[in-house]
Amino acid sequence: MKNNKVVLKEPEALFNDFTKEDPWRIFRIMAEFVDSFEKMSAQGPLITVFGSARTKPSEREYKEAVKMGRLLAMNGYGVLTGGGPGIMEAANKGAKSAGGVSVGLNIELPMEQSANPYLTTQVDFRYFFIRKVNFLKYSLGVIVFPGGFGTLDEMLETLTLLQTDKINRIPLVLVGEEFWRPLIKWFETTLVDERKINESDLDFFSVVDSADDAMKHILSIHTRKGLVHTVKK
């Protein structure tokens, strides 16, 4: 059997293949930051809601996310999501139905994701990292419903930034005790026991089982910090 030898290009040629457009890419990145910051700075107090794009309207989690969006709007918060289907759609739907601000940060994907129809403001992104900056730069709290890789990435990045003091100490609430419990158990045993994190790092988030409990937690933290919002009657 013949063995084929793999030969890499010369380092300079290999590097130039993916950097030749970098000067122009920098201007695209700058323009996306400026445009998104300008739009987001006018939205008022926001709470980010993360969760699966695959959650169906018939599922309990979808219905709780609709309720979550409604409760946030009724308490004077705007809702910020990724703008897509599933949990994102549900939270935006709840916020808009209550007459609140409903913002979606839509990302261009190979499998095109169209924005849900419940947005009062839509901001489109080419770059994931700029979109992520906007989620946390303009949020007074983060609520995470069950989801897949994308949701876990967003939740863990928020945890990392809280742990490293790179963002303000905003409340991070995980909704769905049954879903999150195995992961939290692993945090409590493997990560703490093997000293990969401090036990106090577990205080950066709370786990609840309903939209009502998530809302109560957000309000309790913000009341303690002296943040005041107009409550709609």
GUKOL-687499 format. One record per residue (C-alpha): residue number from 0; y, z, x. Coordinates in steps of 0.1 Angstrom, whole numbers, plus 5000, padded with zeros to 4 digits. Layout:
PT_NUM_Y_Z_X .
...
// end
This chain:
PT_0_5000_5000_5000 .
PT_1_5033_4989_5014 .
PT_2_5060_5016_5019 .
PT_3_5096_5005_5012 .
PT_4_5122_5021_5033 .
PT_5_5154_5031_5015 .
PT_6_5185_5024_5036 .
PT_7_5219_5037_5025 .
PT_8_5251_5017_5030 .
PT_9_5274_5026_5058 .
PT_10_5293_5058_5049 .
PT_11_5326_5040_5046 .
PT_12_5313_5013_5023 .
PT_13_5295_5039_5002 .
PT_14_5326_5059_4998 .
PT_15_5349_5029_4990 .
PT_16_5326_5018_4962 .
PT_17_5338_5046_4939 .
PT_18_5372_5055_4954 .
PT_19_5389_5021_4955 .
PT_20_5405_5027_4921 .
PT_21_5416_5063_4928 .
PT_22_5453_5057_4932 .
PT_23_5455_5041_4897 .
PT_24_5431_5067_4882 .
PT_25_5456_5095_4893 .
PT_26_5483_5079_4871 .
PT_27_5459_5077_4842 .
PT_28_5450_5114_4846 .
PT_29_5487_5124_4849 .
PT_30_5495_5104_4817 .
PT_31_5467_5121_4798 .
PT_32_5478_5156_4808 .
PT_33_5514_5149_4799 .
PT_34_5506_5133_4765 .
PT_35_5481_5160_4755 .
PT_36_5503_5189_4766 .
PT_37_5532_5175_4747 .
PT_38_5511_5172_4715 .
PT_39_5493_5205_4719 .
PT_40_5524_5226_4726 .
PT_41_5537_5219_4691 .
PT_42_5506_5232_4672 .
PT_43_5513_5269_4671 .
PT_44_5487_5297_4675 .
PT_45_5452_5282_4677 .
PT_46_5416_5295_4678 .
PT_47_5390_5272_4693 .
PT_48_5357_5267_4675 .
PT_49_5328_5253_4695 .
PT_50_5294_5243_4681 .
PT_51_5268_5216_4676 .
PT_52_5277_5181_4665 .
PT_53_5242_5179_4649 .
PT_54_5246_5206_4624 .
PT_55_5242_5193_4588 .
PT_56_5263_5202_4558 .
PT_57_5233_5217_4541 .
PT_58_5227_5242_4569 .
PT_59_5240_5278_4567 .
PT_60_5258_5274_4601 .
PT_61_5278_5245_4587 .
PT_62_5288_5266_4556 .
PT_63_5298_5296_4578 .
PT_64_5319_5273_4600 .
PT_65_5337_5260_4569 .
PT_66_5344_5296_4559 .
PT_67_5355_5303_4595 .
PT_68_5380_5276_4594 .
PT_69_5393_5287_4561 .
PT_70_5396_5324_4572 .
PT_71_5415_5314_4603 .
PT_72_5440_5293_4584 .
PT_73_5445_5321_4558 .
PT_74_5453_5345_4586 .
PT_75_5479_5322_4602 .
PT_76_5458_5305_4629 .
PT_77_5453_5268_4635 .
PT_78_5418_5256_4642 .
PT_79_5410_5237_4674 .
PT_80_5377_5218_4678 .
PT_81_5363_5188_4696 .
PT_82_5371_5167_4665 .
PT_83_5336_5154_4659 .
PT_84_5309_5160_4633 .
PT_85_5288_5191_4626 .
PT_86_5303_5225_4634 .
PT_87_5335_5208_4645 .
PT_88_5339_5190_4612 .
PT_89_5330_5221_4592 .
PT_90_5357_5243_4609 .
PT_91_5383_5215_4605 .
PT_92_5373_5211_4569 .
PT_93_5378_5248_4562 .
PT_94_5412_5249_4579 .
PT_95_5425_5218_4561 .
PT_96_5412_5230_4527 .
PT_97_5433_5262_4532 .
PT_98_5464_5242_4541 .
PT_99_5462_5251_4578 .
PT_100_5466_5233_4611 .
PT_101_5435_5215_4620 .
PT_102_5434_5199_4655 .
PT_103_5407_5178_4670 .
PT_104_5403_5168_4707 .
PT_105_5383_5137_4705 .
PT_106_5364_5124_4736 .
PT_107_5355_5088_4744 .
PT_108_5317_5086_4748 .
PT_109_5292_5059_4754 .
PT_110_5276_5067_4720 .
PT_111_5310_5065_4703 .
PT_112_5320_5097_4685 .
PT_113_5344_5091_4657 .
PT_114_5368_5118_4646 .
PT_115_5361_5137_4615 .
PT_116_5384_5132_4585 .
PT_117_5397_5167_4583 .
PT_118_5423_5167_4611 .
PT_119_5460_5172_4608 .
PT_120_5464_5163_4645 .
PT_121_5441_5142_4667 .
PT_122_5443_5139_4704 .
PT_123_5421_5114_4722 .
PT_124_5407_5119_4757 .
PT_125_5391_5098_4784 .
PT_126_5384_5127_4807 .
PT_127_5363_5157_4798 .
PT_128_5380_5180_4823 .
PT_129_5415_5174_4808 .
PT_130_5401_5180_4773 .
PT_131_5386_5213_4785 .
PT_132_5419_5224_4799 .
PT_133_5435_5218_4766 .
PT_134_5409_5238_4747 .
PT_135_5416_5270_4766 .
PT_136_5453_5265_4776 .
PT_137_5463_5266_4739 .
PT_138_5438_5291_4725 .
PT_139_5443_5327_4715 .
PT_140_5405_5331_4710 .
PT_141_5372_5312_4711 .
PT_142_5345_5312_4685 .
PT_143_5311_5297_4694 .
PT_144_5285_5287_4668 .
PT_145_5250_5276_4678 .
PT_146_5248_5243_4698 .
PT_147_5232_5224_4726 .
PT_148_5241_5216_4762 .
PT_149_5278_5208_4754 .
PT_150_5283_5240_4735 .
PT_151_5266_5260_4762 .
PT_152_5288_5244_4788 .
PT_153_5319_5253_4769 .
PT_154_5308_5288_4762 .
PT_155_5297_5295_4799 .
PT_156_5329_5279_4813 .
PT_157_5350_5302_4790 .
PT_158_5329_5332_4803 .
PT_159_5334_5321_4839 .
PT_160_5372_5317_4835 .
PT_161_5374_5352_4818 .
PT_162_5352_5367_4846 .
PT_163_5373_5353_4874 .
PT_164_5406_5361_4856 .
PT_165_5417_5325_4855 .
PT_166_5426_5327_4818 .
PT_167_5441_5354_4797 .
PT_168_5416_5380_4783 .
PT_169_5412_5363_4749 .
PT_170_5384_5373_4725 .
PT_171_5352_5352_4728 .
PT_172_5329_5356_4698 .
PT_173_5294_5341_4695 .
PT_174_5283_5336_4658 .
PT_175_5246_5338_4650 .
PT_176_5227_5368_4663 .
PT_177_5192_5353_4660 .
PT_178_5202_5321_4679 .
PT_179_5221_5339_4707 .
PT_180_5199_5370_4712 .
PT_181_5174_5354_4736 .
PT_182_5201_5342_4759 .
PT_183_5220_5375_4757 .
PT_184_5187_5393_4765 .
PT_185_5183_5372_4796 .
PT_186_5219_5380_4806 .
PT_187_5211_5417_4801 .
PT_188_5179_5417_4820 .
PT_189_5176_5389_4846 .
PT_190_5212_5384_4855 .
PT_191_5222_5421_4854 .
PT_192_5189_5434_4869 .
PT_193_5191_5409_4898 .
PT_194_5228_5416_4903 .
PT_195_5239_5381_4896 .
PT_196_5266_5396_4873 .
PT_197_5279_5431_4867 .
PT_198_5269_5449_4836 .
PT_199_5306_5451_4827 .
PT_200_5307_5413_4825 .
PT_201_5288_5415_4792 .
PT_202_5320_5430_4777 .
PT_203_5337_5395_4779 .
PT_204_5320_5384_4747 .
PT_205_5308_5398_4713 .
PT_206_5280_5386_4691 .
PT_207_5283_5387_4653 .
PT_208_5263_5371_4625 .
PT_209_5290_5358_4601 .
PT_210_5324_5342_4598 .
PT_211_5337_5374_4582 .
PT_212_5327_5395_4612 .
PT_213_5341_5370_4637 .
PT_214_5374_5371_4618 .
PT_215_5375_5409_4618 .
PT_216_5368_5409_4656 .
PT_217_5396_5384_4664 .
PT_218_5421_5403_4642 .
PT_219_5411_5437_4657 .
PT_220_5417_5424_4693 .
PT_221_5450_5407_4684 .
PT_222_5462_5438_4665 .
PT_223_5454_5459_4695 .
PT_224_5474_5435_4717 .
PT_225_5504_5435_4694 .
PT_226_5501_5398_4684 .
PT_227_5516_5392_4650 .
PT_228_5508_5363_4626 .
PT_229_5520_5355_4592 .
PT_230_5492_5361_4566 .
PT_231_5492_5336_4537 .
PT_232_5490_5352_4503 .
// end
